[in-house]
């Protein structure tokens, strides 16, 4: 009980650590499944506030702020922005982005008519640094300020921002920097990157907002309930001590379960409705309740009939029926099964002249199941009937064990009861939040279900094998490769990648992408060819290059890669997924048939969740290395110079750090391969200026990448050909 109480306290504390301080709000998590494994593993201490996934916290008041201070704990590849006056926000309205404060200047997080914000960004991505930021509705820029730029290390960083007569100043530990600029009157905000960061000692205008503390009431209540259960078991059920021990064994698991990464598990299970901080308590407590119920029914049916047992059972059946049929929905025969089970047991008990407590318990637990279904907000009579049937069937299974030695057809009845449990679970899930995610409809959506990528991946494999060029590369294959028109042909520069190279949904003209811009910069000596395809990974590129190496014959091959490899989640790496798709064409048909059942989807998620989170990438880092070396081997006869360019991410490239290190290592290990650290170069610019979203480049971003590639080709390739 001590371990279970401590687990409750720890779960409550963990939940509160993700809550903003009093008087502050936190942006909702719009994408509940965003690769929790990439948030890092920074240890969380009591009194700290945990921030991740770019979710901003901000005060509820629009009051003017003169100073803000805090202590920031940054992991490697982590970053945090602290804005004294928050930048203008943009929301989508139809096909355009607008600043809501331009329409409602006095709205929340607007601060009157101010149209700009100032703040600083601290990051440990690439080279650790601090940058002063100025943002208006059109742009965000990095300011030059007076003073030496502080360095960021492994230790917690003391941050303070103050308004001054000339603008604002910021102090990092003991170093103060003054910035001359206009400071808006918007409220402040604190925004992390993807990696989890922690803050403490937050102060605004020298006032310290309070952070909710975990209450000790919950553990005390848990102890009282436990002792009450023990007392009830000993005094009223005459439970043997071994049963009491069995019932409380699951509580020992709560301490062990506390070491599991439940955030990643809940994400993999596509179960955003589950409070992952409380999973150790929920799982161990639920198992204890099941064992308690099972033992209670087992003991009660062996005792003499309790007074009014039949009356209590009839009352429970009546309440259950009224609750189930209050939902306006299509009639469902499942609603009749719990009463039928109860009546069957009552008839058997009366016929045999044994205790009628079994009828009471089956009816009672069916009623409890109904209340449980209502508490979870099931939206159909079918689902509520499933909840009632689950309670009745579980109690019935206990009743069967109690009569196992004398009951005819025990094995068959047990098998039927287990079938009812499965059927009731399927029916119940259909009317819950789980049913919306664990379904074929949910599996077709990338946002909701990683299995949605299986369907997309299979379509991509089919198009890759089919090998038909497209007019615009968003359908699984590149545009046609230009033919050689003369003996003195131009040198070929061929760019490979995903939708950031060609095939992005934001535009439909390949002239807007960096390969076309690169061709214009290189001049007539080179011919730049775009072979990017939306959704392609190095797995696709390697197979394509191996099949088309003679036709491609590049002098320079550019690979702008990373995002699709590592940040596309898949139940199996594409290498293994392709083998299964290729060897079993009937697998999809079988999957579609089973896809009608929610439990099938739940089982798929459970199986995937057993694998480490880092192995759920479409192309793990080790597979990416294998693919790149296959590409090198295919291009060796053509003496192609290969440029591996790290793909940029907004607001920071931290999630691809290991992948980018691989690219650099390969470039350093093999002749004829060079590396362009585009990701960290992009990070030196404001994200809103370079990216349209998390990875697709703006026109300015494509210009930058074309410039960098042009410089590298002119310096490396020309020097190699003209020593």
Secondary structure, DSSP 8 states (H G I E B T S, - for coil): -HHHHHHHHHHHHHHHHTS--TTEEE---S-S-S-GGGG------TT-EEE-TT--EEESS----SEEEEEEE--TT-EEEEEEE-----EEETTEEE-HHHH-TTSTTT-TT--EEEEEEEE-SSS-EEEEEEEESS-EEEE--BS------SS-EEEEEEE-SSEEEEEETTEEEEEES----S--EEEE-SS-EEEEEEEETTB--------SHHHHHHHHHHHHHHHHHHHTS---HHHHHHHHHHHHHHHHHTTS-HHHHHHHTT-TTS-GGGHHHHHHHHHHHHHHHHHHHHHHTTS---TTHHHHHHHHHHHHHHHHTTS-S---THHHHHHHHHHHHHHHHHHHT--SHHHHHHHHHHHHHHHHHHHTT--SHHHHHHHHHHHHHHHHHHHHHHTTTT-TTHHHHHHHHHHHHHHHHHHHHTTSHHHHHSSTTGGG-TTT-TTHHHHHHHHHHHHHHHT--BSSS-SSS-B------SSS--EEEEEEESTTTTT-TT---GGGSHHHHHHHHH-TTEEEEE---TT--HHHHHHHHHHHHHHH--SEEEEEESHHHHHSB-SS-HHHHHHHHHH-TTHHHHHHHHTT-HHHHHHHHHHHHTS-GGG-BTT-HHHHHHHHHHHHHHHGGGT-EEEEEE---SS--GGGHHHHHHHHHHHHHSTTEEEE-HHHHHHTS-HHHHBSSSS-B-HHHHHHHHHHHHHHIIIIIHHHH--
